[in-house]
Amino acid sequence: MKMDIIEIKNLYKVYSGNAQPAVNNLSLTIEKGEIFGLLGPNGAGKTTIINILCGLRRFNSGELHICNYSVRDEIEKIKPLIGVVPQDIALYPSLTACENLKIFGGIYGLKKRDLNERMDELLNLFGLEKSKNRYLSKYSGGMKRRVNLIAGLLHRPQLLFLDEPTVGIDVQSRHVILDNLKEINKAGTTIVYTSHHLGEAERFCTAIALIDDGQIICQGEPKQLIAQNNVETLEELFLQKTDKKPRD
Amino acid sequence: MKIKALLYKDFLLLIRDRAGLAIMFLMPLALVMIMAYLQDSAFNTINESRVPLLLLNADRDSLGNAVEQNIVATNIFDVHTKIGNDSLTEATLERAVARGDYQIGVVIPQNTTKNIRRGVQMSILNAFNYTQEPITFDTLSIIVYIDPTTKTSFRATLTSAMREYATAIQSDFVNREIIATVNRIVAFPIGDIRINNNPVRILEQYAQLDESRIIPNSVQHNVPAWGMFAIFFIVISLSGNIIKEREDGSFTRLLTMPCPYWQYVLGKMITYLCVCLLQLTLMFIMGIYVLPLLGLPALALGHSWLALVLMSLSASLAAIGYGIIIGKISVSNQQAAIFGAISVVILAAVGGVWIPTFVMPQTMQTVSKLSPLNWGLSGFYDIFVRDGNWMSVLPESAALLLFFIVCTSVAVIYDKRKRDN
């Protein structure tokens, strides 16, 4: 039986000083086990939605639940269940990869032995075992992205938020990241993902929602949406639904 | 476990920031050493280095010669009576002092002795004749020229010293003249009036509470002063650390993790509290063991360990609170570093780290009471100079703790509101 891991009902968020809401009465459910893509042009509201779901931002109104816990009232119960991989490399550049991961694993409450085993497993998986004791400032962009991802996976989260995890990296690193994420998803982790790489999203996601002006324009499986709208690719569908005018 | 991970993080961030470590540890130690040494040297300049003095004794008689001999005998001055081979005049003396070749120039005018002698003789004769009319005779001044670059305080010291010698010599001279005049008049000559000690002496002694054995000196003043300055300089490292975490996104990541905000703040507080206490400990060790090697007096820590611990903790927490608020309010690392450094320097200057508050104008003395560095300094002086106990530092300690609470609360509320918007 399919279970919803995220339930959003009539989410409304307006930033102070702005007339236009960033998220406008948006409702959405994401099933457990999915790789769900939140896609949309710049300023569509994707990052705001993810920030609200992670407890980083307050919202004006609406009902939000993750794993049946209320985001408004029970965020501290939600935090151990989710992993967040921000768009920026949210790590300490003056520390080594190993030191960074020990800190984040420790904050997730992992015991020393479990943490070391998990670190070795993920560093191996993402090809960073040999360079784990190098300072992060000496890493390439792709390597930093991989450590950024590992930091969000250490505690085996039920739900993983990925905000543009492959931005600015080479094809090899992107493949390593996406292939491993698929494996992690198969092992039971639900993934919520944002990206501007629509080709990548088309291949990677099991479901997507196209968002613009804080509202969902269309939602479903990528292949199904492409067929329904008589287009060849997700990018065509994106342009058809959001128009070609550049966004701020 | 979580707090342990946070402490591990802040410890690693601290030790990897070498420039920050240098600012926090080396700079204050160097400052204490240099400032204590300089102040002590300045204090000893009069006694050891000897001030160059140019003397024109135009009197060439008893008083002039006595003044010259006494000035030479004091060893305070390096006395010169001519410039090269040229004979000295008042004009050449003044020019030489004005050029800065000599710090002080003394002119004993012609006929000074003769004038005083005449006055004394007339006074005595009048006394024997029971004449009530006061005697008036020409006043001749000993002129003291001072190098214009000489600081006011030093000038005051020099002129005061000169005045003291002149008065002593004058009274001695007058005594001798009285005896000589009397002996010329009376049938039975009298001997010299010999007084071994000055009948009236001024004894200088530091006021002390109870049975204090602490002697105030440059070390007792400088170590707490620069100690306060040093612990407040952690604001640069602490605020920089907070801003870096915000800028590189790791603070945002921490907020998505099961780590309460207070634990994040507590981690920083504990780390920097250790830094501040280590700074103070190093300063005290330097005062006790290193400064005496430079010929300075050793630091005496007072007799109340509880007062010392209380003041060290409250001063450190005040500095941490200030660092946190600067880190949270500043928009960039550069802004925090500039504002942090300048504001600490201003608070230190106003608070009496460089210049004692009692020599400041009344308005500045009032303003200085608003500086947390002044509260800290005042508390440490209570321990190091007045040998006070924990009760005597309670007001300063409470003020510093209140400052810490206000700064941290404002920083946390500001940060929360900013993120909520």
Chai-1 contact restraints between the chains, C-beta under 6 A:
chainA,res_idxA,chainB,res_idxB,connection_type,confidence,min_distance_angstrom,max_distance_angstrom,comment,restraint_id
A,S16,B,N421,contact,1.0,0.0,6.0,A-B,restraint_1
A,C54,B,T256,contact,1.0,0.0,6.0,A-B,restraint_2
A,L56,B,L255,contact,1.0,0.0,6.0,A-B,restraint_3
A,R58,B,D420,contact,1.0,0.0,6.0,A-B,restraint_4
A,K79,B,P258,contact,1.0,0.0,6.0,A-B,restraint_5
A,P80,B,P258,contact,1.0,0.0,6.0,A-B,restraint_6
A,V84,B,T256,contact,1.0,0.0,6.0,A-B,restraint_7
A,P86,B,G249,contact,1.0,0.0,6.0,A-B,restraint_8
A,D88,B,G249,contact,1.0,0.0,6.0,A-B,restraint_9
A,A90,B,G249,contact,1.0,0.0,6.0,A-B,restraint_10
A,A90,B,S250,contact,1.0,0.0,6.0,A-B,restraint_11
A,A90,B,T252,contact,1.0,0.0,6.0,A-B,restraint_12
A,A90,B,R253,contact,1.0,0.0,6.0,A-B,restraint_13
A,Y92,B,S250,contact,1.0,0.0,6.0,A-B,restraint_14
A,S94,B,R16,contact,1.0,0.0,6.0,A-B,restraint_15
A,L95,B,L12,contact,1.0,0.0,6.0,A-B,restraint_16
A,E99,B,L12,contact,1.0,0.0,6.0,A-B,restraint_17
A,I103,B,A5,contact,1.0,0.0,6.0,A-B,restraint_18
A,I103,B,K9,contact,1.0,0.0,6.0,A-B,restraint_19
A,G106,B,A5,contact,1.0,0.0,6.0,A-B,restraint_20
A,I107,B,K2,contact,1.0,0.0,6.0,A-B,restraint_21
A,I107,B,A5,contact,1.0,0.0,6.0,A-B,restraint_22
A,I107,B,M257,contact,1.0,0.0,6.0,A-B,restraint_23
A,I107,B,C259,contact,1.0,0.0,6.0,A-B,restraint_24
A,G109,B,M1,contact,1.0,0.0,6.0,A-B,restraint_25
